[in-house]
Amino acid sequence: MSWSLADVPDLTGRIAVITGANSGLGLKTAKALARAGAHVVMAARDQARTVEAQLQIRSGHPEVSTEFVELDLASLASVRSAAEKIIATHPLVDILVNNAGVMAMPQRRTTDGFEMQFGVNHLGHWAFTAQLMPLIVEGSRVVSVTSFARLNAQPVDPADPHLELSYGPWKAYGQSKLANMHFGVGLQQEFDRRGIRALSVVTDPGLSHTNLQKTTVKEGGTGLSGRFWRGAAKYTGSSPEAGALMLIRAATDPEVSGGEMVGPKLIARGRPVRRKIRNSSQQAIDTLWEVSRAETGLDLFPGGG
């Protein structure tokens, strides 16, 4: 049976935090969760765009509840500030969707000196999740958004995590998206090991036609390949609404288990289906944990145990 928005359960009283919630897949996910009754914290960089997004969500649904929290994943200081604001105003987080990301840009650095794609797509979310961990309780769910770009990617090399020796826009993107998957799998392992009855779910939205491809071409670092994927997304990809179904199911379906992936049936597009994650290297997961701790100075579970 095909899963759809009609299958989203009642989320009244739930608190959902979504990064990059003011456009693309994040906005569609925020809309679905808010209209199902959740209070949605829209964590994003641009307040003006978020206000516009909030108006879209409320259109015809004045009862929905949303708020804006400024978050720039390219700055650990901004990540800390955003987490502190959420902790100060909310007792827990039922759903955390680590959605925001950048794709295939020319070599660039974050405020803290990280390679931009690894820094935003993974390390920023690692730091955000680590600082929100006190609010992750029994029944909470953390969703990590990967991409089929992970299929041709290499795990993080601890000797060169920022690809200073061999940078390529698509190589860096693939590394960051593989890191997202390894993070999601590793987080569920840590929940299980500590007896924490929370879920970590990975999702792959497939090839969705959003502003991500347009931005990649505008950045100008990928040449013909960037234009190819922009065209592929436009003419053969799924709509943002269809792509967001992967995130929405991962975030809300009570049948989804921790450590699973929700992705399109046909890899790049199709209805959202559940999959077991296979062939995930334990060494790559352990290395990612070590690199992430070292680079950010943050541990998801301080004190060990």
Order of alpha helices (4+ residues) and beta strands (2+ residues): beta-alpha-beta-alpha-beta-alpha-beta-alpha-beta-alpha-beta-alpha-alpha-alpha-beta-beta-alpha
